[in-house]
Amino acid sequence: MDNDPLAPLRDAITRLWQAHGRETPLHGLYLTSVSAPAGPIHAVYRPSLCVVVQGAKISMLGDRAYRYDAGKCLIAALEVPIRAEITDATPDRPYLAFSLALDPATIADLLLDPAEAVAIPPGPALAVHSLSAELLDPLHRLLRLCERPRDLAILAPLVRREITWLLLNGPMGPALRQIGLAGSPAARIGRAIAQIRDSFAEQLNIARLAEVAAMSPATFHRHFKAVTAMTPVQYQKQLRLQEARRLLLSDAADVARVGYAIGYESPSQFSREYRRMFGAPPGRDGVAIRKVLAPPTA
């Protein structure tokens, strides 16, 4: 009998990766398989559960570091820009993980006491926990359903609901409750985050963001930093620069034009801040990455 409780998950991820790559047949379920340490990786995490079954990864939210390795879960309660590194991966033992999008409507539907969620003060947008034994079975069943197309559409919603219920009633419950109801402080910060995302090229208006969050400017600023580990200005800057990188990689656009498109009025300031975040000037960085990334990976 196999004494490794993660072995079924590893086997399922390996088979699905060989058959489909990153995107599985189930919407919102994504795989990762990496055979060497990698990073820094700049990305935006959306509300999701990430499970590592082999290897290790570090995700940075502002100045906060979250390390998670085999048997650990990371919960992302809100949409946040991060910097990550895969620290443990080899060809023989690749880093294996999967992420599952979390549905706020399902979370809200399963909350037994809505008032409890509204009363929870906003905590950090990311949290790391050990994977509980009771979650192993439904997570494995969900992965296996991706190999059974006829059953997927009918059974996957039921298994996802089971997983959400177990998360809500386990150690990850407090992080999950933050995104369950529209009236919770964290969900209100989430609406302000969506406002920044949808208009990141525009000048930041703190008073307007506080109004969207239904908070005073001082309370909004305090809660925003508690959740994201950065100020609204720093958050907007990370979104802008990640979008700039995407534009440079997708069509090799002119550097100055990209800077103007994401809201910078000074090309020199754009280049300086881009280099500070990504380690190279925008033009050189775009050329270097296009040389090493295959189109599907990019």
Residue pairs with C-beta under 8 A, 6 or more apart in sequence:
5 71
5 133
5 136
6 53
6 54
6 70
6 71
6 136
8 136
8 140
9 51
9 53
9 136
9 139
9 140
9 143
10 53
10 54
10 96
12 140
12 143
12 144
12 147
13 31
13 33
13 53
13 96
13 97
13 98
13 143
14 33
14 96
15 147
16 24
16 31
16 143
16 146
16 147
17 31
17 33
17 96
19 147
20 31
20 146
21 31
21 296
22 30
22 31
22 32
23 30
23 31
24 30
24 31
24 146
25 146
25 149
25 152
26 142
26 145
26 146
26 152
26 156
27 101
28 48
28 100
28 101
29 98
29 99
29 100
29 101
29 142
29 143
29 146
30 98
30 99
31 96
31 97
31 98
32 95
32 96
32 97
32 98
32 99
33 94
33 95
33 96
34 55
34 86
34 89
34 94
34 95
35 89
35 90
35 91
35 94
35 95
36 89
36 90
36 91
37 85
37 86
37 87
37 88
37 89
38 85
38 86
38 89
39 83
39 84
39 85
39 86
39 87
40 83
40 84
40 85
40 279
41 83
41 84
41 85
41 86
42 81
42 82
42 83
42 84
42 238
42 242
42 245
42 277
42 278
43 81
43 82
43 84
43 242
44 79
44 80
44 81
44 82
44 239
44 242
45 59
45 76
45 79
45 80
45 81
45 82
45 125
45 126
46 76
46 79
46 101
47 76
47 77
47 78
47 79
47 101
47 102
47 104
47 179
48 75
48 76
48 99
48 100
48 101
48 102
49 73
49 74
49 75
49 76
49 99
49 100
49 102
49 163
49 167
49 172
50 68
50 73
50 74
50 75
50 76
50 97
50 98
50 99
50 100
51 72
51 73
51 97
51 98
51 99
51 100
51 131
51 139
52 68
52 69
52 70
52 71
52 72
52 73
52 74
52 95
52 96
52 97
53 70
53 71
53 96
53 97
53 98
54 70
54 93
54 94
54 95
54 96
54 97
55 69
55 70
55 86
55 87
55 88
55 89
55 93
55 94
55 95
55 96
55 97
56 67
56 68
56 69
56 70
56 86
56 87
56 88
56 95
57 67
57 68
57 69
57 84
57 85
57 86
57 87
57 88
57 95
57 97
58 65
58 66
58 67
58 84
58 85
58 87
59 65
59 66
59 68
59 74
59 82
59 83
59 84
59 126
60 66
60 82
60 83
60 84
61 80
61 82
61 124
61 125
61 126
61 228
61 229
61 230
62 228
62 229
62 230
62 234
63 229
64 124
64 126
64 229
66 74
66 126
66 127
66 128
67 87
67 128
68 74
68 128
69 88
71 130
71 131
72 128
72 129
72 130
72 131
73 128
73 129
73 130
73 131
73 135
73 172
74 126
74 127
74 128
75 102
75 126
75 127
75 128
75 129
75 167
75 172
75 175
75 176
76 125
76 126
77 123
77 125
77 126
77 127
77 175
77 176
77 178
77 179
77 186
77 227
78 125
78 178
78 179
78 186
78 189
78 190
78 193
78 227
78 228
79 190
79 193
79 194
79 197
80 125
80 126
80 193
80 228
80 235
81 235
81 238
81 239
81 242
82 126
86 95
88 95
89 95
98 143
100 142
100 160
100 163
102 164
102 176
102 179
103 160
103 164
104 179
104 180
104 187
106 160
106 161
106 164
107 164
107 168
107 176
107 177
107 179
107 180
108 114
108 180
108 181
108 182
110 161
110 164
110 165
110 168
110 180
111 117
111 168
111 177
111 180
111 181
114 181
116 177
117 177
117 178
117 180
117 181
117 184
118 181
118 183
118 184
120 174
120 177
120 178
120 184
120 185
120 186
121 185
121 226
122 178
122 184
122 185
122 186
122 189
122 223
122 226
122 227
123 174
123 175
123 178
123 186
123 226
123 227
124 226
124 227
124 229
125 186
125 227
125 228
127 172
127 175
129 170
129 171
129 172
130 171
132 166
132 170
132 171
134 166
134 170
135 163
135 166
135 167
135 170
138 159
138 162
138 163
138 166
139 163
141 159
142 156
142 159
142 160
142 163
145 151
145 152
145 155
145 156
145 159
146 152
164 176
167 173
167 176
168 176
168 177
168 180
177 184
178 184
178 186
178 187
179 186
179 187
179 190
180 187
181 187
182 188
185 215
185 223
186 223
186 227
188 212
188 213
188 214
188 215
189 213
189 220
189 223
189 224
189 227
189 228
191 212
191 213
192 209
192 210
192 212
192 213
192 220
192 224
192 232
193 228
193 235
195 208
195 209
195 212
196 204
196 209
196 232
196 235
196 236
196 239
197 239
200 236
200 239
200 240
200 243
200 262
200 263
201 240
201 261
201 262
201 263
202 263
203 263
204 232
204 233
204 236
206 217
206 220
206 221
206 232
207 217
209 220
209 232
210 216
210 217
210 219
210 220
210 221
213 220
213 223
215 223
221 231
221 232
224 231
224 232
224 235
225 231
228 235
230 238
237 273
238 277
240 262
240 263
240 264
241 262
241 273
241 274
241 277
241 278
243 262
244 258
244 259
244 261
244 262
244 270
244 274
244 282
245 274
245 278
245 282
245 285
245 286
247 253
247 258
247 261
247 262
248 255
248 258
248 282
248 283
248 285
248 286
249 286
249 289
249 290
249 293
249 298
252 286
252 287
252 290
253 261
255 267
255 270
255 271
255 281
255 282
255 283
256 267
256 270
258 270
258 282
259 266
259 267
259 270
259 271
259 282
260 267
262 270
264 270
264 273
270 282
271 281
271 282
274 281
274 282
274 285
275 281
275 282
278 285
279 285
280 288
289 298
290 298
